[in-house]
């Protein structure tokens, strides 16, 4: 376990931050989503497990020693020099205080949060410390070890022997995955495991194998590294070279949270190559749709910079590869909880690619700070960047489905894409420590099902973020299960219908306001949005524009306990009710 000394001043639970990305290299005990008042630095050997913290106790000499110094004379001290030997181990009052205290901690496999050794369930997500989530995926019990499930651990080398050409048909779902991408990892852990870790792919792969989906109902494509010429269509040569040079260094950082090791450059080339080949396979008709199970993620990587855990922009590479293969217009829908600033930068002047992002924004306070509704594209491509910026955390299925129905699908239908890409970050999922939103696996499945009706079902899903293993593996599995069709294209990757319908999915007030704001801006560029805006304004305008102060006063009136009306507090009840009624008028 950890070999370095752990230095702890004190641990104080702090208020959660919006995102890990803005933190410095000294990360706190609260993890990548929190900040504490006092710092915690940890020595660690690379595996999630127990860490020993040594708390050195410094005390002053005891009262007995001080009293003895006052009673003896200078001559006594001279003749008995050993009386005050600091190395005297026979003083029973002193010896127990010389011992250091040990605090044993462990990091949760599921969410990476730190826990004390005296608990077996994670205080944050409830996952058992001996959970088998890396063996069985989200099928593993979060509470204890699983004895009834058969461990599955698919190897990409074995998958290559299946014979991809025989399995590939126009009605099959292709999966892009290579174990060499697992070698991309942070070399030296700081105070906390990095959220973008190899276990993300392991958990998803274990879930798909346990469900019999992959290997099984989906087929793998052969992995290859992207070429320099292909990368230069997206990134500058300086950026490409800055990523390549990391292969000669054991550990390096592009930003405080974007790491690289000697294997990272190859992992990024493999991820981009898989996405490009999946796009070509789908556009050419050799595969019906696909899922790119890749890392490092890509949507923050811009023309000249790597940031936000991202090295090469996989979605941008796939979009251009699709156009080379024959797709004239490409739609990219990015539902990662963070705005895809890199993808927007690459295509903001391109009218052949429509980029739509739904993300937490909070007036620019949420990482990376870009993606406001007024960011619409430039240089003649206005309207081809569409941002749906949520104003708060905790956004769930209803708001996302509402935005899809009233913004995403109408303008996508008007755009009429030949190929659709989903930048599928699952960090807006319920339980994610960075996103802090509330989208369920069914919500992701429903959004996938809705997008599958576009571009003749030619759909590629590319993994982006997502840092809770149980949330990301269950959500990815739901998306893939809904994306295959043996006969009819209506039911999206594996053809199973989502578990809920669209009826009565009412948005939150803040979600409605965001959608109205986006419609008001984008209807200047998309004719299909104007009647939708007018209809929503008629139906919801009064609710959306109602002053917040009056709404809060009504809620306060309802908080008075009704039993006060007949008890000893009846006078107080009637007095408060009267005052609140007068103020609300």
Number of C-alpha atoms within 10 A of each C-alpha: 13 16 12 15 15 21 15 17 11 13 14 14 14 14 12 17 19 22 19 22 20 17 16 11 11 13 22 26 27 23 23 26 24 20 20 18 14 14 18 21 19 21 20 23 14 14 12 17 19 18 25 20 23 17 17 15 10 9 9 5 10 10 9 9 10 10 10 11 14 8 8 10 9 9 8 11 13 10 9 10 9 11 13 12 8 8 8 12 11 8 9 9 10 14 11 9 13 12 12 13 13 13 16 15 17 21 21 25 25 30 24 24 22 24 21 16 16 10 12 18 20 23 14 15 18 14 22 21 23 16 22 25 27 24 24 26 28 25 19 23 17 21 16 15 15 18 10 7 14 10 17 16 16 18 13 16 10 9 18 14 8 13 13 15 12 8 17 20 15 14 19 24 31 29 26 22 25 24 16 16 23 19 15 22 22 24 15 14 16 17 22 23 24 21 26 25 18 18 18 24 24 22 27 27 28 25 28 29 20 23 17 12 18 21 20 11 16 23 26 26 23 19 22 17 16 20 12 13 9 15 21 15 15 22 21 14 15 13 19 21 12 16 20 18 12 21 17 12 12 12 17 19 15 18 16 16 22 19 24 24 20 20 21 27 26 21 24 27 26 26 33 33 25 30 36 26 23 33 35 23 22 24 26 16 16 18 24 26 31 30 29 26 23 27 33 30 28 31 32 26 27 25 21 15 21 25 23 28 27 26 31 33 29 34 31 30 27 24 26 22 22 28 19 13 17 14 21 14 20 25 25 26 22 26 26 25 30 30 28 29 20 25 27 29 17 18 20 23 18 19 19 18 25 25 26 27 27 24 29 33 26 16 15 14 13 24 21 19 15 21 27 20 23 16 17 22 21 16 9 11 18 18 24 28 28 28 30 28 27 27 19 17 18 15 25 19 24 19 22 25 21 19 22 20 15 18 25 23 16 17 23 24 14 12 17 15 21 20 26 31 25 23 28 29 24 29 26 34 32 23 23 24 28 27 29 23 21 19 24 20 23 20 23 26 26 27 19 24 24 18 24 23 17 19 20 15 24 25 32 32 30 29 28 32 30 29 27 26 27 29 25 30 28 22 27 25 23 25 29 26 25 24 31 27 21 11 9 10 20 18 24 29 32 24 20 19 18 21 10 10 10 11 6 7 13 14 19 15 13 15 24 21 19 20 25 24 16 22 26 16 18 25 18 13 16 17 13 18 23 16 12 19 20 15 12 16 15 10 11 15 15 10 13 18 11 10 10 9 9 13 12 11 14 13 10 12 16 10 8 14 10 11 11 14 14 10 10 10 13 14 13 13 18 12 11 14 15 12 11 14 12 9 9 13 6
